[in-house]
């Protein structure tokens, strides 16, 4: 941006928690018109959150109500990512506080993502609908490398959950721990996992432990973004919902609860909704502004 233009306001919101100290914080720039790619990356790096969202005018033909449709881009401290669920929720809640709850439409690099924002008893909740997901297998060699980078013996995986790469706007490797203790003990080789993730074009590794039929605990290493661990990951939650449905681990129509951030001291809750006849996945959560 030119030196004559003022730096836009950067808001800070957390997503997937109604408390500022919970969930996953995101930077939000509601008018990034004056920023180029280098500026956006610099803002994201300065904020230091796992991602920040930058909004500009919508592309021609996006649809949605006038004043409620936007282009949105997401930057981690190290690079742009195609889609970020928690920053989408944060941006939607920030907008709702200014223009009211209702329907929003975002044009992302991954595709069009509608978001519905509701308010009940003072609590604001945003529900995003993912792009159409898909699942693919991972080679034995790449799986072995992922486990070696994590320091996880193969015997620590839950055999009911086949390792897969899942996409619902961004690519995530899904691995399931056999025990909650295995999930809690996360100390991985940052550089080694980062190299594998770059080679496989992964955004995070979605580590999962199943508590019950519809309740899961998850963690997401995010070295490619320059962050050891993402506290609450909406894009990975959408990918996991598609994965769980495709592998028959949950019904075609289901509501799943994902707990994330507990091991980081930033507890959050993500609700994943699957609907029969609709391949897309809905991810919802509350949010709150950080600071005044």
N, C-alpha and C positions, 0 to 999 in steps of 0.2 A: 504494500500500500504506500501511497505517497506520504511524505512528511506533513503535508498540509491537511490531511484528513485525520480526524480524531480517532483514537483506538476505540473500538466498540466495547460496550459493557459486557463483561463476562460474568454470568450468573453461576452459582453452584447449587446443585440439587442432588439429593440422594434418591435412589430408586430401589424399590422392593422393601421399603421400610417407611413407616410414618414418623420415625424418629431420625433426626439428623445424624446421630452417631451410629445408626444401623445401615444396612443395605450397602449399595455401591454408589459412591459419589461420582458425579459427572460435571464437567464444565458445559455450559450452554451459552451460545452466542445467538441471540434471536435475529440479529441482522448482520450477517457476515458479508454483505455485498462488497465492502471495501477491501476484503482480505483475499489474497491469493494463496496458493497451496503452501508456500513457504511461511506465510504469516500464520495460517491455521496450525501448521505443525509447531511453530514457535509458541503459540498460545497454549496448545495442548501440553507441550513440554514444560512450559512455565507453571501451569496448573499442577501437573504431575499426577493427575488421576489416570485410571486405566484408559478412559476415553473421554473425549469432549465432542459435542455436537455443534455443527455450524449450519445455520439456516439461511437460505436465500429464496428468491422468488421461484415459483414452480415452473417446470417446463410446459411448453404448449401442449394442451390436450391431456394434462394429468387428471382433470376432473376434480370433484370435491367442491364444497361451497366456497364462494369468493371470500378471501381473507382467512381461509382455514386449510389451505393447501400450500405445501412448501417443498423445495428441494432441501435435502439434508445430507451432510457429509460427516464422517466420523474420523477423528485422528487420535491415536495413542501418542504417548511421548516420543515414539520412534517412527511411526508410519501411519498412513491412512489404512483403514479397514473398510470392507465393503458394507458391513451392516453391524450395528451394535444395539442390542435390545435395551440395556439399562439406560443408555444415553437417549434412546427414543422415548422411553417412559419419562425420563427427566425433562426432556424438551417438551413433551406433551403436557405435563403437569405445569411447567413454567408458562406455557401458552394459555392453558386453561385459567390460570390465575389472572391473566390479562384480558382474555376475550371470552371467557366462560367455558364451562364443560360442553361436550358435544363431540361431533365427528371431526376428525382431522385426517388428512391424507399426506403422506410423505413419499417423495420420489427419492429412493436410495440407489446406490450403485448396483445393488442386488435385485432391484425391482420396486414395484409400488407396495407400500406398507400402510394400510389403513389403521387408525388408532381411535378408539372410543374412550373418552374421558367422562367419568361420572363423579358425582359428589354426594355423599350421604353422611349426615351428622358431622359435617366438618371434615370428613376424610375423603381425600381425592384419590381415585384409582384410575389407572390407564390400562387399557387392554389393546395390545397390538396383534395384528393378524399377519403371520409370516408369508413370505413367498412360498411357492410350492416346493416341498422338500424332496430330497432323495438320499438314499443310503448306498454306500459301497463298501466292499471288503477291503481289508488291509492285508498286505503280504506278511508271511511269517517272519521274514527278515526285518521288516519295518516294525512289526509288533515286538520282536525281540529287542530291537534298538530302543523303542519307547520304554519298555520295562527296565532295560538296563539303565537308561537315563534317570528314570524315576527311582531306581533301587528297589523295585518290586519283584520278588520271585514270582514266577508264573503260578505257583500254587496259591498265591494270595488273591488271585482273581476268582470271582464268582462264576462257576461254569455255566450258570443259567443265562448269562449275559455275554453273547459272542462279541468280541471286539469288532467295531465297525467305525468307519468315517461317516458322519452324518452332516447333512447340509440343510439349513433352512434360512439362508441368507449369508451364512459363512460356514466354513468347514471346521468340524470338531471331531477329534478322535474320542470315542466313548469307551471307557474302560471301567469295569465294575469291581469294586473291592468285595472280598468275601466277608469282611468284618468292619465294624465301625472303627475299631482300633487301627486297622490298616489304613483307612481313609484319614484318620486323625494324624498319622505319622507321615508327614509329607516333608521330605528334605531331598530335593532332586538336584541333578547336575544341570545348572542353568544353561550353559553353553551347549552341552550335548543335546538337550531337548530342543533348544532353540534351532539348532542346525537341522534336526530331523523335521521340525515343524515347518521351517522354510522350504525344505525339499518337498514336503507333502502338501504345501499351501494350507496349513492349518492355522486357525485363529487361536483356539485354546485346546487343551486336553480336558475333556469332561470326565472327571472321576466321580463315581456314583457308588452309594451303598443303599440297598433297599431295606427300609425299616418295616414296611407293610405293603399291602397290595397296591396302595396308591400314594404312599409317602416315601420320599427319597431324601437322602442327604448328599450334597454334591460339593465338589471343589474344582477350581479351574486354574491350573498353571497357565501363565500368559507371558512367557519370556520373549516372544516375538514382538510384544508391545512394550518391552522394557519394564514389565511389572512381574514380580515373582508369582503373585496370585491375584486373580480377579475376585472381589468379594461377593458379587451377585451378577450372574451372566445370562441375560435374557435371550441372546442369540443361541447360546448353548442349550438353554432350557427348551427352546423351540425345536432345535435339532434332536435333543433327547426324546421329546414327545413323539416325533416322527419315527425315530429309531425304535422306541419301545412298542409302538403300535405295529410297525412293520415286522418285528420279530415275534409278535404275538405275546409279548410280556404283559400287555394291558389290553382291554377291549378297544374296539374301534371308536366307541364313544366313551370318554372317561374324563374325569377331572383329577389331575395329579397335583400334589403339593411337594415342592422342592425347597428344602431348607439349605441355605448357603450362608457362609460368613461366620458361623459360630466359632470355628477354629481360629478365626482372625480377630475375634472380639467385635465383629460388625454383623450381628445376626440379621438375616433378611429372609423373606418368604416369597417364592414365585409360584403362581398358580398356572398350570398348563392345562388347557382344555382341548380335547379332541372331539371332533364331530363326525359321525357316520356320513359318508358321501362327500366329505370335504377334506382333501388331502392337506390343506393348510393347518397350521397350528396356532392357537391363540395363547398368548402369554400375558398375564396381568399382575399388577402389583401397585402398591401405594407409593407415595413419594413425599418428600419434604424439602423445603429450602434450607440450605446451610448458611447460617449467618443472616444478617438483615438485608 
